[in-house]
């Protein structure tokens, strides 16, 4: 009886759990990146809001301005 041998060990295919963990990791990375970008933009919005209040705009006009800037 002879045994079949290979020169290199066979690589294991990723399991469903491996794929799920990879997908979860990517999703969390995207969420973290979008939160960091939102935080970077937030001071610009607060400056615009303070400028709008200084100009005497109403809260409704301020909200409309915020939606247009966004």
Beta strands, then each sheet from edge to edge (+ up, - down):
end
